[in-house]
Amino acid sequence: MNPQELIRRYGKDEIIFEENSVGDEMFVVHSGRVRLVTKAPGTDLMLGMLGPGAFFGEMALVDDAPRSATASAAEDNTKLLVLNQSRFLYLVSQQPPFALAIMQGLCQRIRERWDLYSKLSSAS
């Protein structure tokens, strides 16, 4: 497979995927930036801004649940490496460093969401 077939380009503010949609791909930021936003009562809540090397969308491949946020390109010509579920499962099973990176990323997101939840709870 040609590596260029794994790269997708997005324009500024272009939606990569929407919250609650079904996901069968994960993404690694090659260049540009990606904004992650979730719906909160009465507002959109920014979850993060991801740059080169960061990955997202993996949760849908792990638990088959709907997307937990909306992802959009924050810059023109944002380039993403796209991994479908079969490529993801292959890498997890054959490349322990990849599997560990995914687990570390998930743990970091859990901690960040817990901190955000704590801040929102104490502000109420």
C-alpha positions as a printed Julia matrix, in Angstrom:
124×3 Matrix{Float64}:
   0.0    0.0    0.0
   1.23   3.46  -0.89
   1.86   5.47   2.32
   0.22   8.5    0.69
  -3.07   6.55   0.69
  -2.96   6.65   4.47
  -2.79  10.47   4.6
  -5.87  12.71   4.49
  -5.84  16.49   4.22
  -8.35  18.79   5.93
  -9.03  22.5    5.59
  -9.45  24.82   8.56
 -12.66  24.07  10.54
 -13.39  20.99   8.43
 -15.03  18.25  10.49
 -13.04  15.01  10.78
 -15.76  13.23  12.75
 -18.74  14.22  14.9
 -19.59  13.37  18.48
 -21.88  10.3   18.76
 -20.99   9.06  15.27
 -19.79   5.5   14.69
 -16.04   5.27  14.26
 -13.93   2.75  12.39
 -10.72   4.77  12.07
  -8.2    6.47  14.32
  -5.92   9.32  13.36
  -2.37  10.52  13.99
  -1.64  14.21  13.37
   1.09  14.4   10.72
   1.0   18.2   10.42
  -1.34  20.99  11.46
  -3.6   20.91  14.5
  -6.87  19.25  15.48
  -9.5   20.62  17.89
 -11.54  18.24  20.07
 -14.87  19.55  21.39
 -17.76  17.94  23.26
 -21.29  19.13  23.95
 -21.96  20.33  27.47
 -25.27  21.7   28.72
 -25.7   25.01  26.93
 -22.21  25.16  25.42
 -19.41  23.4   23.57
 -16.53  22.35  25.81
 -13.02  22.33  24.37
 -11.27  19.1   25.33
  -7.98  19.73  23.63
  -5.85  20.96  20.78
  -3.63  18.28  19.25
  -0.49  18.81  17.21
   1.94  16.64  15.24
   2.48  13.19  16.71
  -0.73  13.2   18.75
  -3.36  10.57  18.08
  -7.13  10.53  18.54
 -10.18   8.48  17.65
  -8.7    5.28  19.06
 -11.42   4.85  21.7
 -14.01   3.94  19.05
 -11.7    1.17  17.82
 -11.14  -0.22  21.31
 -14.72  -0.29  22.65
 -16.93   0.13  19.53
 -18.83   2.92  21.3
 -19.85   6.15  19.51
 -17.36   9.0   19.27
 -17.07  10.97  22.52
 -16.2   14.3   20.86
 -16.21  16.21  17.59
 -12.83  16.54  15.89
 -12.1   19.33  13.41
  -9.03  20.74  11.71
  -7.79  23.87  13.46
  -5.48  24.86  10.58
  -5.54  24.72   6.79
  -3.78  21.76   5.21
  -3.91  19.63   8.36
  -2.59  16.2    7.38
  -3.66  13.09   9.27
  -2.42   9.53   9.1
  -5.51   7.29   9.05
  -5.54   3.82  10.58
  -8.6    1.63  10.04
  -9.55  -1.02  12.59
  -7.64  -3.85  10.89
  -4.41  -1.8   10.74
  -4.95  -0.71  14.35
  -5.46  -4.31  15.55
  -2.41  -5.47  13.61
  -0.22  -2.77  15.18
  -1.54  -3.44  18.68
  -0.89  -7.19  18.32
   2.49  -6.95  16.56
   4.06  -3.77  17.94
   4.14  -3.62  21.77
   5.49  -0.02  21.78
   2.43   1.05  19.75
   0.07  -0.75  22.16
   1.82   0.88  25.14
   1.54   4.33  23.52
  -2.2    3.8   23.05
  -2.61   2.75  26.69
  -0.58   5.72  27.91
  -2.68   8.07  25.77
  -5.91   6.61  27.13
  -4.68   6.94  30.72
  -3.67  10.55  30.1
  -7.12  11.33  28.66
  -8.84   9.74  31.65
  -6.77  11.89  34.02
  -7.44  15.05  31.98
 -11.2   14.35  31.88
 -11.23  13.69  35.64
  -9.46  17.03  36.25
 -11.94  18.78  33.96
 -14.88  17.1   35.71
 -13.49  18.12  39.11
 -13.1   21.74  37.99
 -16.61  21.84  36.53
 -18.09  20.23  39.65
 -16.4   22.69  42.0
 -17.57  25.65  39.87
 -21.24  24.64  40.26
